[in-house]
């Protein structure tokens, strides 16, 4: 069989791996949005997929994040007719994330059409809005709600830990990966020429003892391991528990300073971990009597999904739910849906907590909360996740003191604090432990994906030192005979 790396290769996003087997069986593992794509030229761009989507037998999805699912509607649009296989909570969260992507596309298309209209008035009177939409879909892979609805019809869900026969020669099993609700590692067992070969695709690897989530499972012995490497060269530094970290920051920002605490957080995963931790502090009587605003419609919907699939969460949170029915509902917590209310909250000066997306402060409602409060010395911005270069979150985390505003520069007077307690990814030690579920002398190849290139090279060195001699960092398009 042949494995080809079509995404998250020497970069973080766009997870997509093609496995070609006997009898014309072709499996795609993940189908994520490539957020780092810089090299495309609209003039010669020939679609997203370097293979023929109609020839695929099935797609296996490790978890709902958009860098693992965001191109699924494009796959359907370009002729895929097989099944999309994932766990039930992954399906529920993917639905929300794809719908969110479609609504963002809708707004972007409006802009493109408005610009197109201006241009047409100047010269090309023949181009219609439909042609503009088609062009946007062709060139940038944009899709709308209709394509998302169609995509959802192709899903089929399977439980964790149950071996499923894809055909007489291929078995697959999902095992828990932690990371977010429903996330899984994929184990494939393929019979070829009387020999069985086992392959594990890690998807994103979560952490042990993470709020709400079950721990990542022990991976059985396999022949080939495809391993994520987001934190491949660093350890998480903050060794406090999530409760301790949140208690400390609230005490300083809201009790001592009497100010506002703004927490940028991704809507799916991070926000739920944060709300659950706050709920525990509330029950323990450790929260001051101030308002907590959860300001993201997507976060609210994802929270419902977490509550619905409580049987997929860890024992501690199930136990907690026995006494406190809803994990994400407690005194003084207010979910904000209306944009007008969100803007009002950005202006209020009283001591309160605002949790809003996006986590990197790039787009999303958190931008107006942060920008309105950058000059407020009583405000604290608490960064709880990774922020990529070029984002406002990155600038603040790296101590930048002047930020470019719409009209003029803004002097940063707010306090900026950071913690990795809520990171949803395995760190270097966790990755080493993950690799050592395998015997170095027996594992045939270890492939590194889903990380910044330099991080991958560092992790490759570490793994080789750990005895995994055949550790490879494939580039996009590299194929391997397994
Ligand atoms: Zn992820």
Boltz pocket constraint, residues with backbone or C-beta under 6 A from the ligand:
constraints:
  - pocket:
      binder: B
      contacts: [[A, 63], [A, 65], [A, 179], [A, 204]]
      max_distance: 6.0
